């Protein structure tokens, strides 16, 4: 007699199968030599992790936001990116220059996002010291900033007047992203002074 894992399609103790035929009492006996073995994987539950290794994954659809370089230009100043990044000769130099010298054939906001991720530690540290908080960006914001960073035409419209007098005093010219020297910069304080305290020059 086979062990239970042998999975013989039979009543092994009886050596036959009784099959009901129609509505009558006739039966047909099947001998042991006609028994069929069923593979274990067709009887027992298969673990999901093993199925994942043998079957193609279910397709996942990607949703890409529409990219608006004009809105990105506004966000570049509004969100304070210009404090550390320079575009068209305007802005700080604490972070890499984002000036686009030629138009990109195609823009992938995920590539732009990955570049931001690589510099995330330095960016959030700068933002916390300079602004007193970290900038929040959603997927649409990142897509629009990516479009602005890749558009020479839109960058040509970016002027110092768009930044505002107060924010201009917070441009950072020390290239911390190159030197890694944060000691002197940290002395500026951990946040922008309140309006009634004035702006430290």
Secondary structure, 3 states (H helix, E strand, C coil): CCCHHHCEECECCCCEEEEECCCCCCEEEECHHHCEECCHHHCCCCCHHHHHHHCCCCCCCCCCCCCCHHHHHHHHHHCCHHHCCEECCEECCCCCCCCCCCCCCCCCHHHHHHHHHHCHHHHHHHHHHHCCCCCCCCHHHHHHHHHHHCCHHHHCCCCHHHCCHHHHCCCCCCCHHHHCCCHHHHCCCCCCCCHHHCCCC
